[in-house]
Amino acid sequence: QLIKQEELKRLHKAQAVQRQLEELEERQRALEIFGVKLERELRGEADSGTKDETQMLHEWFELVLEKNKLMRYESELLIIAQELELEDHQSRLEQTLREKMATDGKSK
């Protein structure tokens, strides 16, 4: 019973991590699109409207900071996912060991 509860808890945590990774990927994609547009404006390849170069550079650095933050968060999520996989593997190994220990002495 306790083992099943732990498995369910790990499953829910894994699903939450997967959702967060998907959301993170969407945010990174949006940042990438905005970054390409901003880079074109900085190079003078696109119309920057009323923005001056200082404002665009400020936006660029903010974009880089946000992207770095998202990459760190992604790394953390991947570590959590790997930890969950290892916990699941350990649980399966423990179950296998219990089954082997439970067999009678003759078949050991």
Stockholm file with secondary structure:
# STOCKHOLM 1.0

chainA/1-108         QLIKQEELKRLHKAQAVQRQLEELEERQRALEIFGVKLERELRGEADSGTKDETQMLHEWFELVLEKNKLMRYESELLIIAQELELEDHQSRLEQTLREKMATDGKSK
#=GR chainA/1-108 SS CHHHHHHHHHHHHHHHHHHHHHHHHHHHHHHHHHHHHHHHHHHTSSCCTTCCHHHHHHHHHHHHHHHHHHHHHHHHHHHHHHHHHHHHHHHHHHHHHHHHHHSCTTTC
#=GC SS_cons         CHHHHHHHHHHHHHHHHHHHHHHHHHHHHHHHHHHHHHHHHHHTSSCCTTCCHHHHHHHHHHHHHHHHHHHHHHHHHHHHHHHHHHHHHHHHHHHHHHHHHHSCTTTC
//
